Amino acid sequence: MPWYKKLHYNSPVVLTYALICLVFLILNIITIGWFSKTFLVSYGHPSLLNPMTYVRGLLYIFGHSSVQHFAGNMLTFLLVGPIVEEKYGSKRLIEMIFVTGILTAIVNGFFFSSGIIGASGIVFMLIMLSAFVNIKKDTIPISLVLVATIYLGSELYNGLFVHDNVSQLAHIAGGIVGLVFGLIYNRKN
């Protein structure tokens, strides 16, 4: 059997999401940034009458500002995503991705003037959810406590003391949504 027939599309949501992000990155490179500015940046304080506000509020999670931004997000996404998709299922993962993206866009739009782009919030949602993978009934994994403390603490620190173009809000919102989803879905199970 040839090697390529052994390849398995093992995590359809994660792999499809990564491919969409790659296509959008290539379109952005070809258009020298026009594609992202027009369709993928969810701007702060948007006009609720502008239909593009809603398009950008959904699509920004697929965009990336550079190859480095894409690579940083996708490396973690492709490492953690399949574990989370296997645990919670493809349908739930799609739901969690879009809920995280929409909530982050809403919060950013109303409270901040800067725009957001990228999968960072989704990645940090997955990181938080991955800490629930081996959870046992009526226990709180120390790894979950440590991940939440280190992650949220570092994002709060960066948000308060480091002035860069990174949206700590997206990271924090994604982490919180991941924590909430993990608590909800693991309580049901």
Secondary structure, DSSP 4 states (H G I P E B T S, - for coil): --GGGG-----HHHHHHHHHHHHHHHHHHHTTTHHIIIII-B-SS--TT-HHHHHHHHHGGG--SSHHHHHHHHHHHHHHHHHHHHHH-HHHHHHHHHHHHHHHHHHHHHH-SS-B-SSHHHHHHHHHHHTTTT--TT---HHHHHHHHHHHHHHHHHHHH--SS--HHHHHHHHHHHHHHHHHHHHH-
